[in-house]
Amino acid sequence: MQNASDRSRLSQWRRVVDTGLWFAALLAVWQSFVVFGHVSDLILPAPSEFLTRIVTSGDRIFPQALSTTELVILGFLAGALPAVPLGFIIASSTLMQRTLYPFLVFLNVIPKIALVPLLLVWFGFGGVPKVIVAALLVFFPVMVDTITGFQSADPRLLYISRSMGASRLQTLWYLRLPLALPYIFSGMKIAIVLAVTVVVVSEFVGSNDGLGYLILRATANHDLSLSFAALFVAAFIGLALSFAIRLIERLTLP
């Protein structure tokens, strides 16, 4: 078992290293294109420039990154936490599948970003509109994967559990939930990246802080190195939060 565990960890580290090498190669190609192609900084800054700005302009970037991260986490929790129990209810009820699910699909079709101006009118220019938009965007993929997960249980396993005297709660806790968790985490890993994107875009409208606001101001001032630095930090936030969900998944499903 120890040898198998060591091989698994070695394989994971190899994947991390391979990803890092591919990313470094991409930055090297980018750097070479800008330098040898004599591309102006006003059009496309070199990676060495905007990566340096993360350090030199850290006092401007990191407070905004903290504000954005807080909104992303709040929006993710506000959307994911109700999506899981509601997905279970829909998966367990034919009536709910016929009535409530089509209505939720209809709501999901509405462009979420288009709601931002309305939410600004209703809730002001604080973080509430951004949290609501992120929650709406997170809710549907988590709910759909939750429904799929709870419906993935083999009916024969459910029949065996009932024939052995298991209660509904025991069947849920020991059978249906463990089978559904991989699907739920899959939806969450997709949703957290969407939450970062929609919060940053929402900060373009009616906001005085956040990475989206910083990107908008830097672009207006033709400071593209700062814009790319903020974009890079936003991407890192999405990557870190996605990794955190993967870690929770590994701890929950060893």
N, C-alpha and C positions, 0 to 999 in steps of 0.2 A: 504493500500500500504506500509505503514511504517513497519507493522508487517511482511509482505512478504519480504521486503528488509532486515530486521533484520535476518529473518530465513535464507535467502540466504547467508548473510555474515557469520552467525554462521556455516552454512554447509561448507563454504569455509575454515574457520579456522579449522574446524574439519578435513577436508581432509589434510590440511597442517600439523596439529599435528599428524595425523595417519601416514603420510609419514615420518615425523621426527622420530617417535617411531620405525617404521620398519627399518629405516636407522641406528638408534642407536643400535637396536638389532643386526643388521648385523655386525656392528663394534665390539659389545661385543662378539659375537661368534668368530669373526676373532681374537680378542685379546686373548680369552681363548684358541683357537686352537694353537696360536703361543707360549703362555706362558706355558701351560700345556703339549703341545706336544714337547716342547724344540726344536722348529724350529729355525735354525740359521738365523741371520739377513742378511746373505749373500744370503739367498734363499727367505725369505718372512719376511719383517719387520712388527712389530706390529703396529696397528693404533696409539697407543700412541706415538710411535717413529716418524712416518712420519708427524703426525699432529703437533707435537712439532717442527719439522724441518721447518714447514711453518712459525713459529714465529722466531725461532733462525736463520734461513737462509733467512729471508725475504728480506734482501738487495740483495740477489742473485736471488730470485724467482720473486719478484714483478716487477722489471724492464723488465724481460723476459716475464712475463704475460702481461704487458702493450703492449709490441711489438706484441705479438701474438693476443691480442684482437683487436688492430688496424687493423691488416691484415685481421682478420675474418670479421670485420664490413665492411671494404672496399670491400672484395671479395663478401660478401653477397649483398651489395648494387649494385655492378657491375653486379651481376647475376640476382637479383630479379627485379630491376627497368626496364630493357628492357623486362623481361619475361612477365610482366603483360600486357603491350600494345600489344606485339606480340601474346600472348595468346588470347586476344580479337579479333585481326585481323583474326587469324586462325579460331576461333569459329564463326566468322561472314561471312566467305567466304568458300564456298565449294571448289573453285579452290585452295585456300591456303591449305586446308586440304588434298587435293589430291597430291599436289606438294611439298610444303615446309615442312609439318609435317613429312612425311617419311624421308626426308633428315635430319631433326633434331633428329629423333629417331636413325638414323644411327650414327650421331655424338655422341650421348649419350652412345652408346655401347662401344666407345673407352675408355679404362681404363685411367682415369684422372691422376693417379699417374705416369703412364708410360710416360706422357708428360713432367714431371718435368725436366729430363735431357735435353730434347730438348729446353725447355723454358730457362734453365740456359745458354745454348749456345747462344740463341737469345737475351736474355734480361739481362744476367749477374746474379750475386749472390745476388741481392737485394731482395726487397719485391715484385717486379712486378710479377715474376713467380708464387709465392704463391697466390697472388691476382687473377691471371688469372685462376689457377687451381680451386680455391674456387668458382670463378664466374661460371665456366663451370659446376661444380657440383651442384651449387645452381639453375642455370638457368632452368634445365629441370623439376624438381618436381614442381617448382612454375608455370612454363608455363603450365604443364599438368593440375594442379588443377585450374588454371585460365580458361583454355578451358572448363573444366568440369563445373565450376561455371557459366560461361556465357551461356552454353548450358542447364543449369538446369531450366531456366525460362519456365513456362508453356506456350505453344503456344497460349492458349486461353487468357492468360493475355496480351500477346503482341497484339493479335487481338483486345481486348477490348481497350487497350491504343491507338491503331491507330484509332479505330472507334470513340474515344472521341476527336480526333484531336491532340493528342500528337505528337510532332516532334521526330525525331530519337534521338536527343540529350536529350530531356526530358525523353524518354523511357529508354535511357541508364542510366541517372543520377538517376532517381526516381524508376526504376524497375530492370533493369538488373544488375547494379553495386551493389545495396544492396543485391541482391540474390547471387551474385558471391563472395562477400567479405568473407563470412565464409570459402569458399573453398580456396580462395587466402591465407588467414591467416593460414589455415591448412597446405598448402604447405610450407609457410614461416617457421612455427614452426619445420617442418621436416628439411628444408634446413639449418637453422641456426646451428643445431647440426652437420649436415654433413660438414658445413663450418669449424667448430672448429676442427673436426677430420682431415680433409684434410690439413688444415694449419699446424697442429702439425706434421703430418706425413711428409709433404713437408719440414719442418724445419730439418728433419733428413738428408736431402741431400743439400749440398752446402749452409749452413747457419752458421752465426756466432752469432746469437742471437735467442731469442724465446724459448718457453717452450720445443719444440721438440729438439732443440740443447742442452738445459740444461739436458733433460732426457738422451739423447745419451751420453753426457760427463759424467754424474753421473753414468750411467750404466757401461761405460768403466772403471771408477775408482772404481767399486764395491761398490758404495755408493747408495744402493737401497732405503734407507730411503729418500734420496733427490729425487730420481726418482719417488717414489710413492707420495711424497709431490707435485712435479710438475704435476703429473697426476691428483691428487686430485684438484689442482688449475685449471687445464684445464677443468675438469668436472664441476667445479663451474662456470667457465666462460660460458660454454654451457648452464648450468641451468639458470644463470642470464640473458643471452641474450634471451633465450626462454621465461622466465618470462616477459621480457620487451616487447616482441611481443604479449604475452597474454594481457598485460596491454593496449597496443595500440589497440588491438582488442576489449577489453571491452569498451574503450573510444569511439571507432568508432562505435561499435554495442552494445549500452547499452541494 
